[in-house]
Amino acid sequence: MNPSQRARWQLAVLSELAQPGFMHLAPVLDESRDVLDFRWLEASPTSTRALGCAGKDLVGRSLKQVLAECGMRLSMMAAYRSAFLEQCSRVERVESEDGMALHQISPSPRELTVKVINQAAVERVLAAQRVLSLLESRGQYSVPGGSLRTSTPWSPSK
């Protein structure tokens, strides 16, 4: 593999790791309709990795149980609960093994949808794009067919 192909492959891997993850959780209610917990309906592999639970199947599991297993703050339960009860979207910053993650929590009357963005992974992609663009501009990498840059819909605009 030549340096240009290796750089393209490494950027592709970084870009994949930086894709946002998605989760759907249903509230577990008591008889007075208070939220006791949440259960996973869906969890993408990217979201489980961002939670520090890479490779685990979260579907059907309890939020409190997973938070404890994955070493996350129990305050995340309070943030999810609050968003659901108030039916108000919110963003929570969460420290994980791999750096900072953003949880964009969007409630509906029956569930929560959470988009998880691994900020550290996004920053690595952006840094790699800057380095590769610099190398291309200096003529150190010749890329057949165009630039090594990839587009990501959630990248900051320039």
VENSULNOR-V650295 format. One record per residue. RES is the residue in one small letter. OMEGA is omega in whole degrees, -180 to 180 (none if undefined). Layout:
# VENSULNOR-V650295
res=(RES | RES)
omega=(OMEGA | OMEGA)
This chain:
# VENSULNOR-V650295
res=(m | n | p | s | q | r | a | r | w | q | l | a | v | l | s | e | l | a | q | p | g | f | m | h | l | a | p | v | l | d | e | s | r | d | v | l | d | f | r | w | l | e | a | s | p | t | s | t | r | a | l | g | c | a | g | k | d | l | v | g | r | s | l | k | q | v | l | a | e | c | g | m | r | l | s | m | m | a | a | y | r | s | a | f | l | e | q | c | s | r | v | e | r | v | e | s | e | d | g | m | a | l | h | q | i | s | p | s | p | r | e | l | t | v | k | v | i | n | q | a | a | v | e | r | v | l | a | a | q | r | v | l | s | l | l | e | s | r | g | q | y | s | v | p | g | g | s | l | r | t | s | t | p | w | s | p | s | k)
omega=(180 | -176 | -180 | 178 | 179 | -180 | 179 | 180 | -180 | 178 | 178 | 178 | 178 | -180 | 179 | 180 | -178 | 179 | 179 | 176 | -179 | 178 | 171 | -179 | 177 | 179 | 171 | -173 | 172 | -176 | 178 | 178 | 173 | -178 | 178 | -175 | 173 | 174 | -180 | 172 | 179 | 174 | 179 | 178 | 180 | -180 | 180 | 177 | -179 | 178 | -176 | -178 | -175 | 176 | -179 | 175 | -177 | -176 | -180 | -177 | -179 | 178 | -179 | -180 | -178 | 178 | 180 | -179 | -174 | 176 | 179 | -180 | 176 | 178 | 176 | 177 | -180 | 179 | 179 | -180 | -179 | 179 | -179 | -177 | -180 | -176 | -177 | 179 | 178 | 177 | 178 | 174 | -175 | 176 | 179 | 178 | -175 | 180 | -176 | 174 | 176 | 176 | 176 | -172 | -179 | -179 | 167 | -178 | -176 | -175 | 172 | 169 | -178 | 174 | -178 | 180 | 178 | -174 | 180 | 179 | 178 | 179 | 178 | 179 | -179 | 178 | 179 | 178 | 179 | -179 | -179 | 177 | 178 | 179 | 177 | -178 | 177 | 180 | -179 | 174 | 174 | -176 | 177 | 175 | 174 | -173 | 175 | -177 | 173 | 178 | 175 | -174 | -177 | 178 | 177 | 178 | -178 | none)
